[in-house]
Amino acid sequence: MQLRIQALGANIPYQFLVMLPYAIALLALVGKLGKSTPPKALGTPYFEENRHLHKKRSFDEYF
């Protein structure tokens, strides 16, 4: 991509073109920032005798 942009005659320093994939990755992470939810049981202690209280979920329910 860097070579194509330079071949088109754009006067962009190569440092910006090298940085471009990292900037795109950061923007993708920022876009996902508010959409994630922590596990429901986060912060609750695990006791084996209380295992039957938690509902078992199928694989499709996690997504």
C-alpha positions in Angstrom: 0.0 0.0 0.0 2.8 2.3 0.9 4.4 1.9 -2.5 1.1 2.4 -4.4 0.4 5.7 -2.6 3.9 6.9 -3.2 3.6 5.9 -6.9 0.5 8.0 -7.3 2.6 11.0 -6.4 1.0 11.8 -3.1 3.3 13.9 -0.9 2.9 11.9 2.3 5.8 11.1 4.5 6.5 7.4 4.7 6.3 7.4 8.5 2.6 8.1 8.3 2.1 5.2 5.9 4.1 2.9 8.2 1.9 4.0 11.1 -1.4 3.5 9.3 -2.0 -0.2 10.2 -1.5 0.5 13.9 -3.8 3.5 13.8 -6.5 1.4 12.1 -6.1 -1.3 14.8 -6.5 1.3 17.5 -9.6 2.7 15.9 -11.1 -0.7 15.8 -10.4 -1.3 19.5 -11.8 2.0 20.4 -15.0 1.2 18.5 -15.4 -2.0 20.5 -14.7 -0.3 23.8 -18.2 0.3 25.1 -19.8 -2.8 23.6 -18.2 -5.4 25.8 -19.8 -6.7 29.0 -18.0 -8.5 31.8 -19.1 -12.0 33.0 -22.1 -12.0 35.3 -20.3 -14.0 38.0 -17.3 -11.7 38.1 -16.4 -10.9 41.7 -18.5 -13.7 43.3 -16.6 -16.4 45.1 -16.8 -19.9 43.8 -18.1 -22.6 46.1 -18.5 -26.1 44.7 -21.7 -26.7 46.7 -23.4 -23.8 44.9 -22.6 -25.1 41.4 -26.2 -26.3 40.9 -27.5 -22.7 41.2 -25.9 -21.6 38.0 -27.8 -22.2 34.8 -25.8 -24.1 32.2 -25.7 -22.2 28.9 -25.3 -23.6 25.5 -22.5 -22.5 23.2 -24.8 -20.2 21.1 -25.9 -18.2 24.2 -22.4 -16.9 24.7 -22.5 -14.9 21.4 
